Amino acid sequence: MKLSQFKFNLPEELIAQHPAERRDESRMMVVDRKTGEISHHIFKEIINYFDDGDIFVFNDTMIFPARLYGNKEKTGARIEVFLLRELNAEHKLWDVLVEPARKIRIGNKLYFGDDESMVAEVIDNTTSRGRTLRFLYDGPHDEFKEALFKLGQTPLPAYITREPTADDAERYQTIFAAKEGAVVAPAAGLHFSRELLKRLEIKGIKQEYLTVHSGLGNYREIDVEDLTKHRMDSEEIDVTPRLVEAVNAAKDNGHKVCAVGTSVLRGIATAVSMGGHMKTYTGWTNKFIFPPYEFTVTNALVSNFHLPQSTMLMMVAAFGGYDLIMKAYETAVKEGYRFGVYGDAMLVI
């Protein structure tokens, strides 16, 4: 497959800038892989497509307030610092992106907060834009993290052009978020409300979790036409014995295994063993999925509508079939579906 095959015309006004008023009342397109039928619904109607014994697999990663602004020593220049991941808790080392990168050198100090009480020193240049910062803070680690995160903003993607609000701190987070580490929200999971999860439970539909700490690589532009030459950024992943047991049992008993989001789809595919079952896995994944690809565990997928030429769109096309998914996206544009992390949903069955 070529990058250009995933290009489509997306009017800017269809990129959602705000979440739906209620999590479970976004629109939902249902795409049937067997019949090719495309139908239109409200998200909470998803329960009608699943039965007792089916299983939903969610990503329980938790977003942290990763974007903060500091001032460079001496010049006072405003620097955006995007926290990617903590490298060392004891020494308070963080892998970060800085903007503008050209103004930052090893040894520079950055000051954060109105009183500039949080100080960091640049100790390494890891990429053209990436840096390693050491935060100079004398208190205990928990106290440091709390102080650091108070300075941060919700890391909304660049296509949301407004400033983050207090509402985003709640809505750019799933209600089941439990394990801190992501800077990109698992968008499909944002549609699930407590009421909907309870209704699924009452119907006997199981809910299990894996963890994928999604990073900015999801939004990085692909700069090669030949997709086999693209390399995904590695992301931390945890597939537990409990999840493996539940998914394998559902599969063996002929039930649906539904991945909620492309991060889950990728996580399950990373942990597939011989014979089409799941195995436990803790570590990193840089698996890049694009058509054609055979999924041996997942047989249903919930996803948002993704932007042109994105790796997430490619994963959905690999699952649903390239022609059908691109037709569905064409329909979504015509019907005015909302795209992006705060947009509407697609169920592929």
GUVEXSE-51354 format. One record per residue (C-alpha): residue number from 1; chain; x, y, z; residue in three letters. Coordinates in steps of 0.05 Angstrom, whole numbers, plus 5000, padded with zeros to 4 digits. Layout:
N
+-----+-----+------+------+------+------+
| seq | mol |    u |    v |    w | type |
+-----+-----+------+------+------+------+
| NUM |   A |    X |    Y |    Z |  ALA |
...
+-----+-----+------+------+------+------+
END
This chain:
349
+-----+-----+------+------+------+------+
| seq | mol |    u |    v |    w | type |
+-----+-----+------+------+------+------+
|   1 |   A | 5000 | 5000 | 5000 |  MET |
|   2 |   A | 5021 | 5071 | 4986 |  LYS |
|   3 |   A | 5013 | 5133 | 5030 |  LEU |
|   4 |   A | 4974 | 5169 | 4975 |  SER |
|   5 |   A | 4920 | 5116 | 4978 |  GLN |
|   6 |   A | 4899 | 5142 | 5046 |  PHE |
|   7 |   A | 4890 | 5214 | 5023 |  LYS |
|   8 |   A | 4819 | 5242 | 5023 |  PHE |
|   9 |   A | 4788 | 5311 | 5025 |  ASN |
|  10 |   A | 4769 | 5329 | 5096 |  LEU |
|  11 |   A | 4736 | 5397 | 5105 |  PRO |
|  12 |   A | 4767 | 5433 | 5165 |  GLU |
|  13 |   A | 4699 | 5445 | 5196 |  GLU |
|  14 |   A | 4689 | 5370 | 5206 |  LEU |
|  15 |   A | 4749 | 5365 | 5253 |  ILE |
|  16 |   A | 4716 | 5366 | 5322 |  ALA |
|  17 |   A | 4742 | 5422 | 5367 |  GLN |
|  18 |   A | 4699 | 5403 | 5427 |  HIS |
|  19 |   A | 4673 | 5337 | 5455 |  PRO |
|  20 |   A | 4599 | 5317 | 5448 |  ALA |
|  21 |   A | 4555 | 5342 | 5505 |  GLU |
|  22 |   A | 4547 | 5270 | 5530 |  ARG |
|  23 |   A | 4600 | 5217 | 5520 |  ARG |
|  24 |   A | 4553 | 5162 | 5494 |  ASP |
|  25 |   A | 4512 | 5206 | 5448 |  GLU |
|  26 |   A | 4561 | 5218 | 5392 |  SER |
|  27 |   A | 4540 | 5192 | 5324 |  ARG |
|  28 |   A | 4562 | 5122 | 5306 |  MET |
|  29 |   A | 4570 | 5092 | 5237 |  MET |
|  30 |   A | 4564 | 5016 | 5235 |  VAL |
|  31 |   A | 4603 | 4982 | 5179 |  VAL |
|  32 |   A | 4588 | 4909 | 5165 |  ASP |
|  33 |   A | 4647 | 4873 | 5133 |  ARG |
|  34 |   A | 4606 | 4814 | 5108 |  LYS |
|  35 |   A | 4550 | 4852 | 5074 |  THR |
|  36 |   A | 4585 | 4919 | 5060 |  GLY |
|  37 |   A | 4525 | 4954 | 5092 |  GLU |
|  38 |   A | 4536 | 5022 | 5124 |  ILE |
|  39 |   A | 4485 | 5047 | 5175 |  SER |
|  40 |   A | 4478 | 5107 | 5221 |  HIS |
|  41 |   A | 4465 | 5106 | 5296 |  HIS |
|  42 |   A | 4477 | 5139 | 5364 |  ILE |
|  43 |   A | 4536 | 5111 | 5402 |  PHE |
|  44 |   A | 4498 | 5081 | 5460 |  LYS |
|  45 |   A | 4462 | 5036 | 5411 |  GLU |
|  46 |   A | 4527 | 4996 | 5406 |  ILE |
|  47 |   A | 4498 | 4949 | 5459 |  ILE |
|  48 |   A | 4450 | 4922 | 5406 |  ASN |
|  49 |   A | 4508 | 4891 | 5368 |  TYR |
|  50 |   A | 4536 | 4849 | 5425 |  PHE |
|  51 |   A | 4511 | 4791 | 5468 |  ASP |
|  52 |   A | 4523 | 4754 | 5532 |  ASP |
|  53 |   A | 4595 | 4727 | 5532 |  GLY |
|  54 |   A | 4623 | 4777 | 5482 |  ASP |
|  55 |   A | 4682 | 4818 | 5507 |  ILE |
|  56 |   A | 4703 | 4890 | 5500 |  PHE |
|  57 |   A | 4778 | 4904 | 5509 |  VAL |
|  58 |   A | 4794 | 4975 | 5531 |  PHE |
|  59 |   A | 4859 | 5014 | 5539 |  ASN |
|  60 |   A | 4864 | 5036 | 5612 |  ASP |
|  61 |   A | 4922 | 5085 | 5600 |  THR |
|  62 |   A | 4918 | 5152 | 5635 |  MET |
|  63 |   A | 4935 | 5218 | 5602 |  ILE |
|  64 |   A | 4979 | 5266 | 5641 |  PHE |
|  65 |   A | 4983 | 5342 | 5632 |  PRO |
|  66 |   A | 5043 | 5340 | 5586 |  ALA |
|  67 |   A | 5047 | 5409 | 5555 |  ARG |
|  68 |   A | 5079 | 5465 | 5596 |  LEU |
|  69 |   A | 5112 | 5531 | 5583 |  TYR |
|  70 |   A | 5177 | 5557 | 5613 |  GLY |
|  71 |   A | 5225 | 5614 | 5606 |  ASN |
|  72 |   A | 5298 | 5607 | 5585 |  LYS |
|  73 |   A | 5349 | 5634 | 5634 |  GLU |
|  74 |   A | 5379 | 5703 | 5618 |  LYS |
|  75 |   A | 5339 | 5716 | 5554 |  THR |
|  76 |   A | 5270 | 5699 | 5584 |  GLY |
|  77 |   A | 5249 | 5668 | 5517 |  ALA |
|  78 |   A | 5184 | 5629 | 5522 |  ARG |
|  79 |   A | 5196 | 5555 | 5510 |  ILE |
|  80 |   A | 5143 | 5502 | 5501 |  GLU |
|  81 |   A | 5162 | 5437 | 5535 |  VAL |
|  82 |   A | 5123 | 5374 | 5519 |  PHE |
|  83 |   A | 5135 | 5318 | 5569 |  LEU |
|  84 |   A | 5140 | 5250 | 5534 |  LEU |
|  85 |   A | 5160 | 5202 | 5589 |  ARG |
|  86 |   A | 5196 | 5199 | 5655 |  GLU |
|  87 |   A | 5264 | 5166 | 5646 |  LEU |
|  88 |   A | 5288 | 5164 | 5718 |  ASN |
|  89 |   A | 5245 | 5179 | 5779 |  ALA |
|  90 |   A | 5303 | 5185 | 5828 |  GLU |
|  91 |   A | 5340 | 5237 | 5787 |  HIS |
|  92 |   A | 5277 | 5269 | 5759 |  LYS |
|  93 |   A | 5298 | 5259 | 5687 |  LEU |
|  94 |   A | 5247 | 5268 | 5631 |  TRP |
|  95 |   A | 5247 | 5257 | 5557 |  ASP |
|  96 |   A | 5216 | 5319 | 5526 |  VAL |
|  97 |   A | 5205 | 5358 | 5462 |  LEU |
|  98 |   A | 5221 | 5432 | 5462 |  VAL |
|  99 |   A | 5197 | 5486 | 5415 |  GLU |
| 100 |   A | 5232 | 5526 | 5387 |  PRO |
| 101 |   A | 5286 | 5473 | 5390 |  ALA |
| 102 |   A | 5341 | 5517 | 5359 |  ARG |
| 103 |   A | 5341 | 5562 | 5421 |  LYS |
| 104 |   A | 5358 | 5506 | 5470 |  ILE |
| 105 |   A | 5427 | 5478 | 5484 |  ARG |
| 106 |   A | 5457 | 5430 | 5535 |  ILE |
| 107 |   A | 5468 | 5466 | 5600 |  GLY |
| 108 |   A | 5411 | 5516 | 5591 |  ASN |
| 109 |   A | 5364 | 5525 | 5649 |  LYS |
| 110 |   A | 5288 | 5533 | 5642 |  LEU |
| 111 |   A | 5242 | 5564 | 5694 |  TYR |
| 112 |   A | 5169 | 5545 | 5702 |  PHE |
| 113 |   A | 5110 | 5575 | 5739 |  GLY |
| 114 |   A | 5092 | 5647 | 5756 |  ASP |
| 115 |   A | 5143 | 5646 | 5812 |  ASP |
| 116 |   A | 5193 | 5606 | 5770 |  GLU |
| 117 |   A | 5201 | 5558 | 5828 |  SER |
| 118 |   A | 5205 | 5497 | 5783 |  MET |
| 119 |   A | 5273 | 5494 | 5748 |  VAL |
| 120 |   A | 5300 | 5445 | 5697 |  ALA |
| 121 |   A | 5368 | 5437 | 5665 |  GLU |
| 122 |   A | 5380 | 5410 | 5595 |  VAL |
| 123 |   A | 5429 | 5352 | 5601 |  ILE |
| 124 |   A | 5424 | 5317 | 5533 |  ASP |
| 125 |   A | 5402 | 5327 | 5461 |  ASN |
| 126 |   A | 5370 | 5262 | 5439 |  THR |
| 127 |   A | 5340 | 5283 | 5371 |  THR |
| 128 |   A | 5334 | 5346 | 5330 |  SER |
| 129 |   A | 5276 | 5370 | 5375 |  ARG |
| 130 |   A | 5282 | 5322 | 5434 |  GLY |
| 131 |   A | 5319 | 5336 | 5498 |  ARG |
| 132 |   A | 5330 | 5304 | 5566 |  THR |
| 133 |   A | 5314 | 5350 | 5623 |  LEU |
| 134 |   A | 5334 | 5343 | 5696 |  ARG |
| 135 |   A | 5286 | 5377 | 5742 |  PHE |
| 136 |   A | 5320 | 5409 | 5802 |  LEU |
| 137 |   A | 5271 | 5395 | 5859 |  TYR |
| 138 |   A | 5290 | 5376 | 5930 |  ASP |
| 139 |   A | 5224 | 5348 | 5955 |  GLY |
| 140 |   A | 5198 | 5276 | 5951 |  PRO |
| 141 |   A | 5180 | 5247 | 5883 |  HIS |
| 142 |   A | 5104 | 5248 | 5894 |  ASP |
| 143 |   A | 5107 | 5321 | 5914 |  GLU |
| 144 |   A | 5150 | 5337 | 5853 |  PHE |
| 145 |   A | 5102 | 5302 | 5804 |  LYS |
| 146 |   A | 5043 | 5338 | 5834 |  GLU |
| 147 |   A | 5078 | 5405 | 5828 |  ALA |
| 148 |   A | 5100 | 5390 | 5757 |  LEU |
| 149 |   A | 5032 | 5367 | 5733 |  PHE |
| 150 |   A | 4999 | 5430 | 5763 |  LYS |
| 151 |   A | 5040 | 5470 | 5714 |  LEU |
| 152 |   A | 5019 | 5427 | 5654 |  GLY |
| 153 |   A | 4961 | 5431 | 5605 |  GLN |
| 154 |   A | 4920 | 5375 | 5574 |  THR |
| 155 |   A | 4960 | 5354 | 5512 |  PRO |
| 156 |   A | 4906 | 5364 | 5459 |  LEU |
| 157 |   A | 4928 | 5346 | 5388 |  PRO |
| 158 |   A | 4951 | 5403 | 5343 |  ALA |
| 159 |   A | 4888 | 5399 | 5299 |  TYR |
| 160 |   A | 4848 | 5424 | 5359 |  ILE |
| 161 |   A | 4866 | 5497 | 5350 |  THR |
| 162 |   A | 4837 | 5526 | 5415 |  ARG |
| 163 |   A | 4869 | 5530 | 5483 |  GLU |
| 164 |   A | 4855 | 5472 | 5532 |  PRO |
| 165 |   A | 4803 | 5485 | 5586 |  THR |
| 166 |   A | 4788 | 5454 | 5654 |  ALA |
| 167 |   A | 4734 | 5413 | 5618 |  ASP |
| 168 |   A | 4788 | 5380 | 5575 |  ASP |
| 169 |   A | 4823 | 5352 | 5636 |  ALA |
| 170 |   A | 4762 | 5308 | 5646 |  GLU |
| 171 |   A | 4738 | 5296 | 5575 |  ARG |
| 172 |   A | 4806 | 5280 | 5544 |  TYR |
| 173 |   A | 4808 | 5221 | 5591 |  GLN |
| 174 |   A | 4768 | 5156 | 5592 |  THR |
| 175 |   A | 4726 | 5143 | 5654 |  ILE |
| 176 |   A | 4767 | 5079 | 5666 |  PHE |
| 177 |   A | 4836 | 5111 | 5660 |  ALA |
| 178 |   A | 4881 | 5079 | 5712 |  ALA |
| 179 |   A | 4954 | 5076 | 5691 |  LYS |
| 180 |   A | 4990 | 5141 | 5679 |  GLU |
| 181 |   A | 5035 | 5146 | 5619 |  GLY |
| 182 |   A | 5001 | 5168 | 5554 |  ALA |
| 183 |   A | 5002 | 5235 | 5518 |  VAL |
| 184 |   A | 4951 | 5214 | 5465 |  VAL |
| 185 |   A | 4881 | 5195 | 5489 |  ALA |
| 186 |   A | 4851 | 5128 | 5468 |  PRO |
| 187 |   A | 4796 | 5164 | 5429 |  ALA |
| 188 |   A | 4747 | 5107 | 5420 |  ALA |
| 189 |   A | 4744 | 5096 | 5495 |  GLY |
| 190 |   A | 4721 | 5168 | 5507 |  LEU |
| 191 |   A | 4651 | 5149 | 5482 |  HIS |
| 192 |   A | 4637 | 5102 | 5540 |  PHE |
| 193 |   A | 4597 | 5130 | 5599 |  SER |
| 194 |   A | 4587 | 5097 | 5666 |  ARG |
| 195 |   A | 4514 | 5083 | 5648 |  GLU |
| 196 |   A | 4533 | 5049 | 5583 |  LEU |
| 197 |   A | 4586 | 5006 | 5617 |  LEU |
| 198 |   A | 4534 | 4985 | 5669 |  LYS |
| 199 |   A | 4484 | 4966 | 5614 |  ARG |
| 200 |   A | 4538 | 4924 | 5579 |  LEU |
| 201 |   A | 4553 | 4890 | 5645 |  GLU |
| 202 |   A | 4479 | 4874 | 5658 |  ILE |
| 203 |   A | 4474 | 4843 | 5589 |  LYS |
| 204 |   A | 4533 | 4797 | 5605 |  GLY |
| 205 |   A | 4583 | 4832 | 5560 |  ILE |
| 206 |   A | 4652 | 4827 | 5592 |  LYS |
| 207 |   A | 4699 | 4886 | 5600 |  GLN |
| 208 |   A | 4774 | 4876 | 5604 |  GLU |
| 209 |   A | 4835 | 4921 | 5598 |  TYR |
| 210 |   A | 4904 | 4925 | 5568 |  LEU |
| 211 |   A | 4952 | 4984 | 5573 |  THR |
| 212 |   A | 4984 | 5020 | 5515 |  VAL |
| 213 |   A | 5016 | 5086 | 5531 |  HIS |
| 214 |   A | 5003 | 5121 | 5465 |  SER |
| 215 |   A | 5055 | 5173 | 5445 |  GLY |
| 216 |   A | 5062 | 5230 | 5394 |  LEU |
| 217 |   A | 5085 | 5181 | 5341 |  GLY |
| 218 |   A | 5011 | 5171 | 5326 |  ASN |
| 219 |   A | 5009 | 5242 | 5299 |  TYR |
| 220 |   A | 5076 | 5243 | 5265 |  ARG |
| 221 |   A | 5070 | 5254 | 5190 |  GLU |
| 222 |   A | 5090 | 5195 | 5148 |  ILE |
| 223 |   A | 5144 | 5219 | 5100 |  ASP |
| 224 |   A | 5151 | 5158 | 5055 |  VAL |
| 225 |   A | 5104 | 5136 | 4999 |  GLU |
| 226 |   A | 5121 | 5063 | 5009 |  ASP |
| 227 |   A | 5089 | 5044 | 5075 |  LEU |
| 228 |   A | 5136 | 4985 | 5086 |  THR |
| 229 |   A | 5191 | 5037 | 5098 |  LYS |
| 230 |   A | 5154 | 5074 | 5154 |  HIS |
| 231 |   A | 5178 | 5061 | 5225 |  ARG |
| 232 |   A | 5130 | 5071 | 5283 |  MET |
| 233 |   A | 5154 | 5100 | 5349 |  ASP |
| 234 |   A | 5156 | 5048 | 5404 |  SER |
| 235 |   A | 5102 | 5050 | 5457 |  GLU |
| 236 |   A | 5099 | 5016 | 5525 |  GLU |
| 237 |   A | 5049 | 4959 | 5529 |  ILE |
| 238 |   A | 5023 | 4912 | 5583 |  ASP |
| 239 |   A | 4980 | 4851 | 5567 |  VAL |
| 240 |   A | 4961 | 4815 | 5633 |  THR |
| 241 |   A | 4947 | 4741 | 5645 |  PRO |
| 242 |   A | 4876 | 4760 | 5665 |  ARG |
| 243 |   A | 4863 | 4793 | 5598 |  LEU |
| 244 |   A | 4895 | 4735 | 5559 |  VAL |
| 245 |   A | 4852 | 4684 | 5596 |  GLU |
| 246 |   A | 4788 | 4723 | 5584 |  ALA |
| 247 |   A | 4801 | 4737 | 5510 |  VAL |
| 248 |   A | 4822 | 4667 | 5494 |  ASN |
| 249 |   A | 4761 | 4638 | 5529 |  ALA |
| 250 |   A | 4714 | 4685 | 5491 |  ALA |
| 251 |   A | 4748 | 4667 | 5425 |  LYS |
| 252 |   A | 4745 | 4591 | 5439 |  ASP |
| 253 |   A | 4671 | 4597 | 5456 |  ASN |
| 254 |   A | 4654 | 4634 | 5391 |  GLY |
| 255 |   A | 4641 | 4702 | 5422 |  HIS |
| 256 |   A | 4660 | 4770 | 5394 |  LYS |
| 257 |   A | 4725 | 4801 | 5416 |  VAL |
| 258 |   A | 4718 | 4877 | 5406 |  CYS |
| 259 |   A | 4779 | 4922 | 5407 |  ALA |
| 260 |   A | 4760 | 4991 | 5432 |  VAL |
| 261 |   A | 4807 | 5035 | 5392 |  GLY |
| 262 |   A | 4867 | 5025 | 5346 |  THR |
| 263 |   A | 4915 | 5024 | 5406 |  SER |
| 264 |   A | 4879 | 4962 | 5432 |  VAL |
| 265 |   A | 4877 | 4931 | 5362 |  LEU |
| 266 |   A | 4952 | 4941 | 5357 |  ARG |
| 267 |   A | 4963 | 4916 | 5428 |  GLY |
| 268 |   A | 4925 | 4852 | 5416 |  ILE |
| 269 |   A | 4960 | 4840 | 5350 |  ALA |
| 270 |   A | 5027 | 4849 | 5385 |  THR |
| 271 |   A | 5009 | 4795 | 5436 |  ALA |
| 272 |   A | 4984 | 4742 | 5387 |  VAL |
| 273 |   A | 5016 | 4673 | 5393 |  SER |
| 274 |   A | 5016 | 4613 | 5347 |  MET |
| 275 |   A | 4947 | 4586 | 5335 |  GLY |
| 276 |   A | 4913 | 4653 | 5338 |  GLY |
| 277 |   A | 4909 | 4661 | 5414 |  HIS |
| 278 |   A | 4936 | 4716 | 5458 |  MET |
| 279 |   A | 4996 | 4710 | 5504 |  LYS |
| 280 |   A | 5019 | 4755 | 5560 |  THR |
| 281 |   A | 5067 | 4811 | 5541 |  TYR |
| 282 |   A | 5100 | 4868 | 5577 |  THR |
| 283 |   A | 5149 | 4914 | 5542 |  GLY |
| 284 |   A | 5148 | 4957 | 5479 |  TRP |
| 285 |   A | 5114 | 4952 | 5412 |  THR |
| 286 |   A | 5130 | 4988 | 5347 |  ASN |
| 287 |   A | 5083 | 4945 | 5306 |  LYS |
| 288 |   A | 5056 | 4983 | 5245 |  PHE |
| 289 |   A | 4992 | 4954 | 5216 |  ILE |
| 290 |   A | 4967 | 4971 | 5146 |  PHE |
| 291 |   A | 4929 | 4932 | 5093 |  PRO |
| 292 |   A | 4931 | 4875 | 5079 |  PRO |
| 293 |   A | 4934 | 4845 | 5149 |  TYR |
| 294 |   A | 4901 | 4783 | 5179 |  GLU |
| 295 |   A | 4872 | 4792 | 5249 |  PHE |
| 296 |   A | 4866 | 4725 | 5285 |  THR |
| 297 |   A | 4836 | 4748 | 5352 |  VAL |
| 298 |   A | 4797 | 4813 | 5343 |  THR |
| 299 |   A | 4732 | 4808 | 5304 |  ASN |
| 300 |   A | 4700 | 4875 | 5320 |  ALA |
| 301 |   A | 4730 | 4945 | 5326 |  LEU |
| 302 |   A | 4707 | 5012 | 5354 |  VAL |
| 303 |   A | 4745 | 5071 | 5326 |  SER |
| 304 |   A | 4738 | 5146 | 5316 |  ASN |
| 305 |   A | 4743 | 5178 | 5247 |  PHE |
| 306 |   A | 4816 | 5192 | 5236 |  HIS |
| 307 |   A | 4851 | 5245 | 5194 |  LEU |
| 308 |   A | 4878 | 5232 | 5124 |  PRO |
| 309 |   A | 4943 | 5192 | 5117 |  GLN |
| 310 |   A | 4945 | 5175 | 5191 |  SER |
| 311 |   A | 4970 | 5109 | 5218 |  THR |
| 312 |   A | 4904 | 5101 | 5255 |  MET |
| 313 |   A | 4865 | 5104 | 5190 |  LEU |
| 314 |   A | 4911 | 5052 | 5160 |  MET |
| 315 |   A | 4898 | 5005 | 5219 |  MET |
| 316 |   A | 4822 | 5012 | 5211 |  VAL |
| 317 |   A | 4829 | 4999 | 5136 |  ALA |
| 318 |   A | 4870 | 4937 | 5151 |  ALA |
| 319 |   A | 4815 | 4911 | 5196 |  PHE |
| 320 |   A | 4754 | 4931 | 5155 |  GLY |
| 321 |   A | 4783 | 4923 | 5086 |  GLY |
| 322 |   A | 4813 | 4981 | 5047 |  TYR |
| 323 |   A | 4757 | 4992 | 4996 |  ASP |
| 324 |   A | 4700 | 4987 | 5047 |  LEU |
| 325 |   A | 4733 | 5033 | 5098 |  ILE |
| 326 |   A | 4751 | 5086 | 5047 |  MET |
| 327 |   A | 4679 | 5083 | 5022 |  LYS |
| 328 |   A | 4655 | 5091 | 5094 |  ALA |
| 329 |   A | 4701 | 5152 | 5103 |  TYR |
| 330 |   A | 4673 | 5182 | 5039 |  GLU |
| 331 |   A | 4603 | 5172 | 5067 |  THR |
| 332 |   A | 4624 | 5202 | 5134 |  ALA |
| 333 |   A | 4647 | 5266 | 5099 |  VAL |
| 334 |   A | 4582 | 5271 | 5059 |  LYS |
| 335 |   A | 4540 | 5259 | 5122 |  GLU |
| 336 |   A | 4578 | 5310 | 5164 |  GLY |
| 337 |   A | 4608 | 5262 | 5215 |  TYR |
| 338 |   A | 4658 | 5294 | 5263 |  ARG |
| 339 |   A | 4731 | 5273 | 5257 |  PHE |
| 340 |   A | 4788 | 5269 | 5307 |  GLY |
| 341 |   A | 4794 | 5251 | 5381 |  VAL |
| 342 |   A | 4731 | 5290 | 5400 |  TYR |
| 343 |   A | 4694 | 5266 | 5338 |  GLY |
| 344 |   A | 4643 | 5211 | 5324 |  ASP |
| 345 |   A | 4652 | 5136 | 5324 |  ALA |
| 346 |   A | 4653 | 5077 | 5276 |  MET |
| 347 |   A | 4637 | 5005 | 5295 |  LEU |
| 348 |   A | 4666 | 4954 | 5246 |  VAL |
| 349 |   A | 4635 | 4885 | 5254 |  ILE |
+-----+-----+------+------+------+------+
END
